[in-house]
Amino acid sequence: MREYRVGRVSVQLVEGDITELEADAIVNAANRWLKHGGGVALAIVRKGGYTIQEESDEYVRRHGPLPVGGVAVTGAGRLKARYVIHAVGPRYGDPRGDELLASAVRNAILKAEELGLRSVALPAISTGIYGYPYRRAARIMAETIKEVAPRLKSLEKIIVCLYGDEAYRVFSEEFDKVLGGER
């Protein structure tokens, strides 16, 4: 684990399974229709239960598909978290991709703040099937956290959970550059 401070907020990088983390909310790297058929989304539904998919389907029935960069909230079923915040990241190559990835990260963090939570865990949004390179996603996530963290009142901990050695190494390098080195 690596830890950084941004104002009063602890930012932690961990390698592992996001479904196992102790956090008030975990963020799902979702698609616009909240169909959780692969990657982080499938792992969340498998571990938390199908109720997460049912709540997601209900959200889409009521509100339509989410915009890229948008978020929705469901319960967390059997997960340790209380909520799942579904954030829709962009596909790599979208002309507005970097801006939309920053929006997905910002909106997920601000939704956790709006819910009055103390901790939130995010995956490396858009780096799976959506193809974002780790280094670029890491830089965008670190810069977005640096921008939003000073405004947070309830949120005390932001965890970025990475799957695999390479992701953890690259994210550590970029977070060191943006957030001023490990504390």
Secondary structure, DSSP 8 states (H G I E B T S, - for coil): -EEEEETTEEEEEEES-GGG---SEEEEEE-TT----SHHHHHHHHHH-THHHHHHHHHHHHH-S--TT-EEEEE-TTSSSSEEEEEE---TT-TTHHHHHHHHHHHHHHHHHHTT-SEEEE--TTSSTT---HHHHHHHHHHHHHHHGGG-SS--EEEEEE-SHHHHHHHHHHHHHHHTS--
